[in-house]
Amino acid sequence: MKGVILAGGKGTRLLPLTGSLPKPMVPLLGKPCMEYTILLLRRYGICDIAVTTHYRPEALEHYFGDGSRFGVRLRYFAETAPLGTAGGLKNARAFLDEQFVVVSGDALTDVDLSAFVRFHETRNSPLTLMLSRVAEPCAFGIVLTGPEGRIVRFLEKPAPEQAFSDTVNTGIYVMEPEVLDWIPEASAYDFSRQLFPELLEKGIPIYGYTSNAYWSDIGTIRQYVRSQYDMLEGRIRMDIQARQILPGVYVAGGVRLQPGCVVEGPAFIGEGTSIGTQARVGPYAVIGSGNRIERGCRLERAILWDGNRLAAYTDVRDSVLCSGIRAGSGARVPEGTVIGNGAVIGGRPVPLPEAQQIPKTETEGWLYADSDRIETDSILFP
């Protein structure tokens, strides 16, 4: 069996996170989102993988290469113009000569692919969708199934009054090569808006496999943040690639915690980051590689990427900072703020529109909780 990772999306709803990165490269606990997808496929023996690309493909190819570093074989299929989800798949037709699994490069899941494939093979169908029940289905394609999981109705991103189900399409599929015959050549063509409704209209049997596995579509800032908190809380079956020094507190190699700093879990601190004396990190802090957090800083429910420098007494809460940002002493980042690469923050609140602010509705539901913490003398984690 082969795999396909759909990695061509631009990720406009994730701006400014995707200003210089394709959406599958957005980091989750210090690793690109797509890396977790590759490891999931490998776990189930799927090692020959096509990657469909369009927006900034060089970033994907530079990081993942031929896949050998991850124990797989990757082959890239670039789109010169956007072809849509199904059109991008058709572009990889020469590779897809046997049954294959399709996964979005911006999804995070721990689904049992073996059980999914077994379900598909008992239905004698060319196509099976993985489905999930969600509280807010209108952001997705909603699905209604009949006996034995056969799909009888499908509607992409309905208005609330149109919603007939809380079961949605996750963008994860098992397909037979014959599905490609129904996708036009070199044309923009979409699974949810075109292919699936047309197959239903033709009476071709397609099935839905409803899974209780963890699944998150990394499509909004809110979901991007929530997914990392889920990872820290152990809501998804996966190995965090760092040492757990206390329950919920993960540190990578070369992390330096100075005397008197406090790290409160759940938290993740990436390789080579230093935390200054009297700084307080967490709960719910995700800090990437090579950051310098100086004396007295406060980071709570905060996500930082790589190579940031926060001068003394910087305060970051309920916010996301990308890479290479410099904050002056005493800077206060407004809650619900996303700051793009290379920004310079003076010792004052970040004025809009320099920061992109998340709407209030996007910050509702973030988790606040007490947890274990560590207060340190100077510690270097090798």
N, C-alpha and C positions, 0 to 999 in steps of 0.2 A: 504494500500500500504506500502511496505517496501523499505528500502534504502540500498545501498551498497557503501562503500567508499573504493576505491582501494588505499592501503597505503603501498604496498610492495616494492616500488622502492627505489633504492640506491641513485640516484641523483648525479651521477659522474660529470655531467656538472656544478654542484653547489659547487664542492669542492673549498676551504676547509670548506664551510658552513656546509656540510653534513659529515664531518669527524667523528663526534661523534653523529650525529642526523639523524634519517630518514627524508627524504625530507618533509613529511607532518608536521613535528615539527619545520621547519624553521620559525622564527617569522616574522610576519607582524604587525607593530605598536604594538609590545609587546605581541602579542598573536600568538600561532601556527597557521599556515595556515589552518590546518584541523579543527580548532575550528570554523572558518567562514563557512566551509562546513556543519558542524553539525548544526549550527544556521540557515543556509539556509534551510536545510531539515526540521528542527523543525517548521520553519515559515509556511511551507505548510503542516503541520500535519503529517510528516513522522518521526515517533519517534522510530520505531523498525529498527535498523541499524546494518548491518554486516560490519566489518572492516577486510579487507584482509591484512595480514602483512607478512613480511619476514626479511627485514633489520632492526636490532635493535628494535624488537617489544616491548621490555620491556619499552622503552621510551614512546611509545604511551600508553601502558596499565597503566603505572604509572601516567601519567598526566590525562588521560581521565577516567580511572577506568571503572565503569559500565555505565557511561553516566549520572547518576542521577543528578550530579552537573549541567548538561547542559539541563536537562529536557527531556532526551531521554534514550533509553535502547540500550546499545552497546553489541555486541557479536563478539569476535575476532576469526578469522580463520587464523592460522599461517601456512605458507608454509615451510617445512623443506628444500626444494630446490626450486629455482625460477621456477614458473609455468607460467609466462607471464600474461598478463592482463586477457585473457579469461580463462586460466587454473586456475588462482587464484579465479575467479568467480565460476568455477565448484567446487572448493574445499569447497565452502559455500553452496552447493546444498541443504543440509538438512534444511537450514534456508529459502530457497527461494521457498516457496510454493504458492506464489501469485505474481501478477504484482509488479514490482520493478523498482526503479530508480537507476542508477549507476552514480557515480561522482568520478572523480580522487581526491585523497586527497591533491594534489599539485596544484589544480586549484582554481582561485578566480573568482566568478561570482555572479551576482544578477538576473539571469534568473528567469522569472515567471514560476515556475514548474507546476502550475495549467494549464496554457495555453499550455505548452509543452505536458502534459498528455492528455489534451482534443484533441489536434491535433492527437496524437498517436491513441486514441480510435476511431477516425473517419476513420482511414485508414485500419482497420481490418488486421493489420500486427503484426507479433511477435516482431518487433524491429524497433525503431525509433532513429535516431541520431540527437543530437542538432548540428547545423552547425553555423559557423560564417564567415563573410567576413573579410579578413585580407590583409594588404599591401604586406606581404612576405609569401606567402602560402607554399613555398617549404620546410619549416621546419615542416610541418604537413602532414596529410593525406588529399589530395584534393578530392573533391566530385563534381560530376555533376548530377543534378536532372532533371527529366522530368515532365510531367503533374502531378499535385497534390503533387509534392514533392517526387515522387518515384525515388530512386537512380538508375541511369543507368551506372555510371562509378565511380571507386574508385581507387586511386593510392597513396600509402604511400610514403611520402617524396621524391617527384620527383626531378629530375634535372631541372634547369630552363627551358631548351628547351622542357621538357616534360609537363610542367604545362598547363593544359587545363581549369583551373578554379581558381578564387580567394576565393572560398568557401571551408572551411576546417572543418574537424571533431574535435570537442572540447573534446571528451572523456566523454561526458555526454549522457546517453542513458535511454530510457524507454524500458523495456523488459518484455515479457511474459515468464513463466517458461519453455516453450517448447524449447526456445533457448538453454538451457543447454543440451538438447539431442544431439545437433550438436557439442558439445565440448568433446574431448576425455578425459577419466579418467586419472588422475595422470600424465599428460603430459604437457610439456611447450607448450603453445598455445597462439597465439596473436590475438586480435580482428582485427586489421587493416591489418596485413600481411597474415592472414590465414582465420579467420572466415568470415569476410565481403566479400572478393573476392569469397570464396567458395559458400556462399549463393547467390551471384549474378549469378554465373555460373550455379547454380541449378535452377535459375528462381524464387527463393523465394522472395516475395516482401518485401523490406525494404525501409524505407522512411527517408527523411531528413527534419528537422524543422529548417529553417533559422531564427535566432534570432538576433535582434539588441541590446540585452542586453550586459552589460559589461562582458567580459571574458578574463582572462589572464592565460596562462600556465606558472607557475613559474618554468621554465626549465633552464634558464641561469641567470648569475649574472645580466646582463643588464635588463632582464625582472623582476627579483626579486626587483631591485631598482625601476624600472619604476612603478611597481604595487603599491608600497607604496606611491610614489608621486601621483599616481592616487587617492589613498584613501584620501590623504590629500587635494586634489583638489576637492573632492566630485564627482568624475567621476563614482563612484559605489554607489549604494543605500545600505547604511549600517550605523550602529551606531558605531562611534569610542568610545571606552570605556574609556573616559577621559573627563575632563572639558574643554570646549572651552572658553578661557579667552579673546581672540580676534579672529577676523575672520582668520581661518586657523592655530591658535596656540592652541594646545591641551596639557594639563598637567594632570597627574594622581596624586593620593594622596601622600602627603609627599614630594613633590618636593620643593626644596629650591632655590630661586633665590636671590643671594647676591647683595648688592648695587652696582650699576654701570654696571651690566651685561646687555646685549642686546639680546633679542630673537626676531628674525624676521621670520614671517610666510611665507609659511606654515612650521610648525614644530610640532613634537610630543616629549614629554619628559615623560619618564616612572616613575613609582612609586619609591619614595625615592631617586631620583637623585638630586645632588646639582650642581649648576652652580656658579662659583666663580666670584668675582668682575672683571670688565673690560673684561670678556669673551664675545664673540660674537657667537651666535648659530643661524644658518639658514642664508638665506632661504634654504629650503629643507634639514632639519636635522631630523633624526629619532633616538632618544636616548632611550634605554631600561631602565630597572630597576637597581637601586643601583649603578649608575655611579657617579664618582666624577670628575667634570671638574673644574680644578683650574684656578687661576687668569690668565687673558689675553689669554686664549685658543681661537682658531678660528676653528669652525666647520661649514662647508658650503657644501651642497650637500653630506652629510656624514651620514652613518648609523652605529650606535654602538649597540651591544647587551647589555648584563648585566654585572655589576660588574667590569667595567673598571676604571682605575685610570690614568687620564691624568694630568701630572704635568704642572706647569705654562708655558704658551706660546706655548703649543703644537698646531700644525697646521694640521688639517685633512680636505681634500677637495676631492670630487669625489671618495670617498673610502668607504670600508666596513670593520669594525672591529668586530670580534666575541666577546667572553666573556673572562673576567679575564685577560685582556691585561694591561700591565704597560708601560707607556711612560714617559721618563725622560724630564726634563725641556728643552724647546726649540726644542723638536722633530718635524721633518717635515716628514709627511707620503706622499710619492709620489702620485700624482693623478692617479686614475685608479688602486688602490691597494686593495687587499683583504687579511686580516691578520687573521689567525686562532686563536683558543682559547689559552690563556696562554702565548702569545708572550711577550717578553720584548723588548721595543724599546728604544735605547739610545737617548741622546740629539743630534741626527743627522738624516739625511735621512735614511730610512729603506733600507738596501742593498739587492738587488736581489742576490740569489733566496730565501732569508728569507721571502719575500712577494711574493704572486702570483699576477702577474700583468694582468689586463684585457687588451686584445688587443684593439688597437685604435678603431676598428670597433664596439666594444662592448660599448664604451663610447659615441659614436656619438648619437645625438638625445636626450641627457639628457636635461631636461628643466631648463632654467635660467630665472627668473622673479622677479620683485619687488613685495613686498606685505606689509601687515601691520606688525608692529613690536611693541615690548614692551621694554621700558627702565625702570629699576626698582630700587627702594629702596628694602631692604631685604623683601621678601615675602615668606611665607610658605603656601603651598596649602594643606589643610587637606584632 
